[in-house]
């Protein structure tokens, strides 16, 4: 089966937050070394916007540094200034696949998320809030900074780092999960999480199409040996393909509105059949954030639904059955059937001061 023709792709912008010493820079360095050929752009603390070849050594950053003046991004720049950095990193000639904003340990994550969502640049899309927690210092951090509870409640993914340094890791994980709501919570040592949690890793050859199903699940290639031992233990994934029947928009929205805790990311294309015969709908969900992007069907390509779901502790077979139940081969569309989907389609005049989240 051929993949859909490449379309102009929005670059996910991931906000990486956490208090001082939690391991944010270690995690970012890990991503740079394990990105499988993907190209990462980074906005790092007081260092500014940096365009990075993800296969290069993470330390070689100095020549492409732009100073922000201080280390607290939510104070150092406003939304328009951040847009300038995002525009630079989204320049097509750079070939950046994902942008990571590593916030200062004293930054306010909610403000950074609002700034990203307020971006007017058409080539970027909010990619989620990742909160890094130091397991060894978590109790003391909560005592000194009670606002961490609020930060965890806002997060889409929580990385509980340094679990090797605590004897009661399960207690810390349980406490973090109780505070993190529906966010996926992933234990880690030395910031080692699988990059697929945050972005599609580019294969060694040129990527074909927007979704990398083969890369996500592995096809025996050497690149996947790098993940042996620990990287894939923190999450589960599911790919869903519906070739013969489109999805019913009402059923799909019921599924999305009730998706379980720990289901961190959903991405792909949806065929709504008679509800919109001209367009397929790219779907992008990170935690509770959800957006649909209608786009014309590529000429000559098979019309089908392709989705990838990634989470921690999810029941993949049950989710697959729920998605199968969304299929519908009715030849005619209910004129009001798309209303739920269209709530999450960005309009030209939409105010993005607040995240668009499902209830």
C-alpha positions in Angstrom: 0.0 0.0 0.0 1.4 3.4 -0.9 1.5 6.1 1.6 -0.4 9.4 1.1 1.5 12.0 -0.9 3.5 14.4 1.3 1.6 17.5 2.4 3.0 20.7 4.0 3.6 19.5 7.5 3.3 21.5 10.7 6.3 21.2 13.0 5.4 20.2 16.6 6.6 22.5 19.3 7.2 20.7 22.6 7.6 22.6 25.8 10.0 20.9 28.2 9.6 22.1 31.7 10.7 21.1 35.2 12.3 22.6 38.3 16.1 23.1 38.5 18.1 19.9 38.5 15.2 17.7 37.4 17.1 16.6 34.3 15.7 18.6 31.4 19.0 19.2 29.7 20.0 15.6 30.1 16.7 14.5 28.5 17.2 16.9 25.6 20.7 15.7 25.1 19.4 12.1 25.0 16.8 13.1 22.4 19.5 14.7 20.3 21.6 11.5 20.3 18.6 9.1 19.9 16.5 10.9 17.3 17.1 8.4 14.5 18.1 11.0 12.0 15.4 13.5 12.8 16.4 17.2 12.9 15.7 19.0 16.1 15.5 22.8 16.6 15.8 23.9 20.2 15.1 27.1 22.2 17.2 26.5 25.3 17.0 28.6 28.5 19.1 31.7 28.1 20.8 30.5 25.0 18.1 31.3 22.5 17.1 29.6 19.3 19.4 26.9 18.0 19.1 24.9 14.9 20.6 21.5 15.6 21.4 18.5 13.4 20.1 15.7 15.7 22.8 13.3 14.6 25.6 15.7 15.7 27.2 15.9 19.2 24.8 17.8 21.5 27.6 20.0 22.8 28.3 21.6 19.5 25.8 24.4 19.9 27.8 27.6 20.4 28.1 29.0 16.9 24.3 29.0 16.4 23.3 30.6 19.7 21.0 33.6 20.0 20.9 35.2 23.5 17.6 35.8 25.1 19.0 37.9 27.9 18.0 35.7 30.9 17.1 32.1 31.6 13.3 32.5 32.2 11.7 32.2 28.8 8.3 33.3 30.0 9.8 36.6 31.2 12.6 37.0 28.6 10.5 37.1 25.5 6.9 37.9 24.5 4.8 36.0 22.1 5.9 38.0 19.1 9.6 37.5 19.9 9.1 33.8 20.4 7.4 33.7 17.0 10.6 35.1 15.5 12.6 32.2 16.9 9.9 29.7 15.8 9.9 31.2 12.3 13.7 30.9 12.1 13.6 27.2 13.1 10.6 26.5 10.8 12.5 27.7 7.8 12.0 24.9 5.2 15.7 24.9 4.2 16.6 23.8 7.8 14.5 20.6 7.6 13.6 20.7 11.3 11.2 17.9 12.3 10.5 19.0 15.9 11.2 22.1 18.0 11.9 21.7 21.7 11.6 24.6 24.1 13.7 23.8 27.2 12.3 26.1 29.8 14.2 27.6 32.7 13.7 25.7 36.0 11.9 28.8 37.2 9.7 29.4 34.2 5.9 29.2 34.3 4.8 26.3 32.0 1.3 27.6 31.4 2.6 30.9 30.1 5.0 29.1 27.7 2.1 26.9 26.4 0.0 30.0 25.8 2.8 31.6 23.9 3.2 28.6 21.6 -0.6 28.4 21.1 -0.7 32.1 20.3 1.9 31.7 17.5 0.7 33.0 14.2 3.2 31.0 12.3 1.3 28.5 10.0 4.2 26.0 10.0 4.1 25.1 13.7 1.7 23.4 16.0 1.7 22.9 19.8 3.3 19.5 20.5 2.5 19.2 24.2 3.9 20.0 27.7 6.5 17.6 29.1 7.2 18.1 32.8 10.3 16.5 34.2 10.3 15.4 37.8 13.3 14.5 40.0 12.1 11.4 41.8 14.9 11.7 44.5 13.9 15.3 45.3 10.2 15.2 44.7 9.0 15.4 48.3 11.4 18.3 49.1 10.5 20.0 45.8 6.8 19.9 46.7 7.5 21.4 50.1 9.6 24.3 48.6 7.5 24.7 45.5 3.9 23.7 46.0 3.1 25.0 42.5 4.5 21.8 41.1 1.1 20.2 41.7 -0.4 22.7 39.3 2.4 22.1 36.8 1.8 18.4 36.9 -2.0 18.9 36.4 -1.2 20.9 33.2 1.2 18.4 31.7 0.5 16.1 28.8 3.5 13.8 29.6 5.4 13.5 32.9 8.9 12.0 33.0 9.7 10.8 36.5 13.5 11.0 36.2 16.3 9.6 38.5 14.2 6.6 39.6 17.4 4.7 40.1 18.2 7.0 43.0 15.2 6.2 45.2 14.2 3.1 47.1 10.5 3.9 47.1 10.1 4.6 43.4 6.7 3.1 43.1 5.4 5.4 45.9 6.8 8.4 44.0 5.3 7.2 40.7 1.9 6.6 42.4 1.9 10.1 43.9 2.9 11.8 40.6 0.1 9.8 38.8 -2.4 11.0 41.3 -1.4 14.6 40.7 -1.0 14.4 36.9 -4.6 13.6 36.0 -4.9 12.1 32.6 -1.2 12.7 31.6 1.0 9.8 30.7 3.6 9.2 33.5 6.8 7.6 32.4 9.7 6.5 34.7 13.2 7.2 33.5 16.9 7.2 34.4 19.3 9.7 33.0 16.4 11.3 31.0 16.1 8.2 28.7 12.7 8.2 27.1 11.9 7.0 23.7 12.0 9.9 21.2 8.9 8.4 19.5 6.9 9.7 22.5 7.5 13.2 21.2 8.0 13.1 17.5 8.4 10.8 14.5 11.9 9.6 14.1 13.2 10.1 10.5 14.4 6.8 9.0 17.9 6.6 7.6 16.5 7.1 4.1 14.3 10.0 3.1 10.9 9.8 4.8 7.9 8.9 2.7 4.7 10.3 3.8 3.8 12.1 7.1 3.4 9.0 9.3 6.2 6.6 10.1 4.3 3.4 11.0 7.3 1.2 10.1 9.6 3.3 12.2 7.2 3.3 15.1 6.8 -0.4 15.4 10.1 -1.5 14.0 10.9 -3.6 10.9 14.2 -5.2 12.0 16.4 -2.3 11.0 19.6 -1.6 12.9 18.3 1.7 14.1 16.0 0.0 16.5 18.8 -1.7 18.3 19.6 1.6 19.9 16.3 1.3 21.8 17.0 -2.1 23.3 16.8 -2.6 27.1 14.8 0.4 28.3 13.5 2.9 25.8 10.3 1.1 24.8 9.4 -0.1 28.3 7.6 3.1 29.3 4.8 3.1 26.7 2.5 1.1 24.5 1.5 1.9 20.9 -1.2 1.0 18.5 -1.6 1.5 14.8 -5.1 1.5 13.3 -6.0 1.3 9.6 -9.5 1.3 8.2 -9.5 0.8 4.4 -13.0 -0.3 3.6 -15.2 1.9 5.7 -14.9 5.6 6.7 -15.3 6.6 10.4 -18.5 8.1 11.7 -17.6 11.6 13.1 -20.0 11.4 16.1 -18.6 8.0 17.2 -15.1 9.2 16.8 -15.7 12.2 18.9 -17.3 10.0 21.6 -14.1 8.0 21.5 -11.8 11.0 21.7 -13.8 12.7 24.5 -13.6 9.6 26.7 -10.0 8.5 25.9 -8.4 6.9 28.9 -5.7 8.2 31.2 -2.2 7.7 29.9 -3.2 7.9 26.2 -0.7 10.6 25.4 -0.6 11.0 21.7 -2.9 10.4 18.7 -1.8 11.3 15.1 -2.9 10.4 11.6 -5.5 10.9 9.0 -9.3 10.2 9.1 -11.7 9.5 6.3 -15.2 10.7 7.1 -16.6 9.4 3.8 -19.8 11.1 2.8 -19.5 13.7 5.6 -16.7 15.4 3.6 -15.9 13.7 0.3 -13.4 16.4 -0.7 -11.1 16.3 2.4 -9.3 14.0 4.7 -8.8 15.2 8.3 -5.3 15.2 9.8 -5.8 14.7 13.6 -3.3 15.8 16.2 -3.9 15.1 19.9 -1.4 15.5 22.7 -2.7 14.7 26.1 -6.0 16.7 26.3 -5.1 18.9 23.4 -7.0 18.1 20.2 -7.0 19.6 16.7 -8.3 18.5 13.2 -6.8 19.8 10.0 -8.9 19.3 6.8 -6.9 19.0 3.6 -7.6 17.8 0.1 -7.3 14.1 -0.7 -4.1 13.5 -2.7 -5.0 12.6 -6.2 -4.9 8.9 -7.1 -4.3 7.8 -3.5 -6.4 5.2 -1.6 -8.9 6.7 0.8 -8.5 5.3 4.2 -8.1 6.1 7.9 -4.6 5.8 9.4 -4.0 6.5 13.1 -1.2 5.9 15.6 -2.0 6.0 19.4 0.8 6.2 22.0 0.4 6.0 25.7 1.5 4.5 29.0 -0.5 1.6 30.4 -3.1 1.7 27.7 -5.2 -1.4 26.6 -4.3 -1.5 22.9 -6.7 -4.3 22.0 -9.6 -2.5 23.7 -8.8 0.8 22.0 -8.6 -1.0 18.6 -12.1 -2.4 19.2 -13.4 1.0 20.1 -12.0 2.5 16.9 -13.5 -0.4 14.9 -16.8 0.5 16.4 -16.4 4.0 14.9 -16.5 2.6 11.4 -19.7 3.3 9.4 -20.5 2.5 5.8 -23.8 4.5 5.6 -24.0 6.0 2.1 -25.5 9.3 3.3 -24.3 11.9 5.9 -26.3 13.5 8.7 -26.1 17.2 8.1 -25.2 17.8 11.8 -22.8 14.9 12.2 -19.6 16.9 11.7 -20.3 19.6 14.3 -18.3 17.9 17.0 -15.2 17.6 14.7 -15.5 21.1 13.5 -15.2 22.4 17.0 -11.6 21.4 16.8 -10.8 22.8 13.4 -8.7 26.0 13.7 -10.5 28.9 12.1 -8.6 31.8 10.4 -9.6 34.2 13.2 -9.3 31.8 16.1 -7.9 33.2 19.3 -5.3 30.7 20.6 -4.7 32.3 24.0 -6.0 29.1 25.6 -5.4 25.4 24.8 -8.1 23.6 22.8 -8.8 20.6 25.0 -11.4 18.0 25.1 -13.7 17.7 28.1 
